[in-house]
Amino acid sequence: MSGFGEKGHRFLLTALLAILAACGGGSSGGENSSSPDVPTDLIVQSAIPENGREITPDMAEVDSLIRLKFSDRVATDSVLDPTNARNGLASSLNILDSSFLSVSGAPQLEENNFAFRPSGGVLPNGQYTVTVTSDVRGTTGQQLNRGAYDFRTSFTVGPDIYKPVIRTTFPIDGQKEVPRDSQIVIIFNESVEPATVTPQSVLVTVSGTNPVQVVAGSLDMARDGFEVIFTPDPQVAMPPNATIVVTVTGGASGVSDMVGNTLEGPPEDPDQYIFNFETVTADPPPNTPPPIDPDPMTPPDGTIYYGDQTSVGAVAETSFVMNWYNTRNIDLTHWGEGNPIPYSRRKIGKPGEILVDPRLHSTTYQSCLYVIDTTKRDVVVMSTDTMEVICRWKAFADPRGLAISPDGKTLYVTDYASNTLSALDISKITPWATRADEVMKHLADPGVRVDFDVGRGPIGCAVFPDRTYIMVCNSLDGSITELNTASGKTVATLNVGGTPTDVAVTNLVYVGITPIGWFAWITCPDGGDGSGAVAMWWHSVLSGPGGRTPSGIGSIQATLTGFNRPTSVQYDYGTTGDGLRSAFVTNSGGNTISKVSINISGGGFTLTFLPSVTQTIKVGMNPTSVCLDPCMMIRPIRQPPILCVAVRGTGNIVFTDSAQVSRPQYFLKVPGVSRVASYWNQ
């Protein structure tokens, strides 16, 4: 996995190059993209046959193809799998018959048009369901429906005599420790008639009560009638420590499809479908983040935050005990029942990036979260104490990335649609005692917000540890922009290619006692050979002859290839020395985390940089986000961190020891998890 791009070989940096850099020169080792594709939101614009269509033998569709038209070009490997001998489809696109068996045939993809010809050219009489999951992506990296939900359509050949069937539910049958405010989602194999979805046909009750206690809430339909959603009344929610029973009734007065076929339950009770789950044992206690300087012999605990992008759409927190053993590494082997401890969970829509305000209360250690709601395109402010929403900032077209200055006084937001970076002065907002009216009054001051023009489609951003500069990934230009935080002026714009999405900036790096500058790692999921690349950028603080200083210009020094769609990068704050030059990268198209590091040799103005992949850790398919354990900065000694990884494909948060990958990993089941964050991932 550790290869170099075309210009990713060693760079010998001399005083002459330093002078050239000061004059605006310097070399770039990234793959340039002179005319990058411009992605749009990827959706299914049309499906043939249409949803709910009954096709009779005299209709032409019987002998034609199943067709899907997408809004943008689709990456071939996200929908086609040549190793699938039955129908050549990847797991992200399936076509099932009324027995829920995959239909044999041959698929074809031409840019944004998908077609499927069944074996023999004709579909037999029956019901067919087409599902396109949100893992399908465009050629420029965007996920279907922004990764928030799947697309489904259903039709029949011949008369529609097929009863609707429940394919899955959330929570699943028998699930425990379900938050009291969780939505209940019931997914059918076809669209159901809204008029038949009533509080009587979809009944939510508390088991063991006499008379029967009905849970208060509202019913809604979603995804063209494929989903029925029950939302508990937010004023009362579901009772704690209770078994909740959901009964979906068919029959004459029950749920039916659009032509009147009623629900089909299991063989033992064909007229109704019943499942149950257990709510949390009690309301979650207040969250207590780790103290800053604990007794080194006292095992601290910590809190991480994660985004759930299922149809529930929530931000949650979980606490866990970090146990020291005799070598003072963190011991994961004792983790089990009751550890980690689930805490609060709040629905906000579809959470994107999550950021923790680094300013903690001196005794309670409380702060606040900044969360991007990708559905409403707001920046949400939440309390780490109660996980309640304090307020929403609605003044953005399409916010994508967040960064905060180390002193917590400035919040930065990238706006993908307007090609801007917004700097928000939050110095007067107290993160542990903030009220909505205070925030909104503060933001009403026009001097609080300043917008800076950057490149097209800005996504990820990162602030230098000394607060002097900020870097922004311009995904549509294949470039990064470096700005001076004081003046807002662009210091440099450098091509990296490959749709840059995320960036992490190191602390100031020294060679011996001499500071040489900052390094940044930039993920480019479409860079290099097409499977992704990671660019290494250097911002020098070395002074050339005559006092000329190339500080502030920066240049791409090398490009590593051999990744699998790297999308998220986290700088390793956890170690000292050479560890300060390392970062962890998620291979979202595969099942690993890669550690990238820089070996520096030489001195003065003659330095050689040799970046490479120094570690590969398996965590599960489709890792999308990585952060460091929240206790990392308060350990008795600085050591390689425990990594917390959102593994979307398996629906887990994985905790793994980056120093000893052979040690057991811990898995926390979180279906739909897409993002993780801690106190130390700024």
MOHUHU-V772090 format. One record per helix or strand of 3 or more residues. SS is the DSSP state (H for helix, E for strand). FROM is the first residue (numbers start at 0). LEN is the number of residues. If there is no record, write none. Layout:
ss->SS from->FROM len->LEN
ss->SS from->FROM len->LEN
This chain:
ss->E from->10 len->3
ss->H from->14 len->8
ss->E from->43 len->5
ss->H from->59 len->4
ss->E from->65 len->5
ss->H from->75 len->3
ss->E from->92 len->4
ss->E from->104 len->6
ss->E from->112 len->6
ss->H from->118 len->3
ss->E from->125 len->7
ss->H from->144 len->3
ss->E from->150 len->7
ss->E from->165 len->5
ss->E from->183 len->5
ss->H from->193 len->3
ss->E from->201 len->5
ss->E from->216 len->6
ss->E from->226 len->6
ss->E from->242 len->7
ss->H from->266 len->3
ss->E from->271 len->8
ss->E from->300 len->8
ss->E from->313 len->8
ss->E from->340 len->7
ss->E from->350 len->6
ss->E from->367 len->6
ss->E from->377 len->6
ss->E from->388 len->5
ss->E from->398 len->6
ss->E from->409 len->6
ss->E from->419 len->6
ss->H from->435 len->8
ss->H from->445 len->3
ss->E from->448 len->5
ss->E from->457 len->6
ss->E from->468 len->6
ss->E from->478 len->6
ss->E from->489 len->6
ss->E from->499 len->6
ss->E from->508 len->3
ss->E from->513 len->11
ss->E from->532 len->8
ss->H from->544 len->3
ss->E from->554 len->7
ss->E from->565 len->6
ss->H from->576 len->5
ss->E from->582 len->5
ss->E from->591 len->12
ss->E from->605 len->13
ss->E from->622 len->6
ss->H from->631 len->3
ss->E from->641 len->6
ss->E from->651 len->6
ss->E from->665 len->4
ss->E from->672 len->5
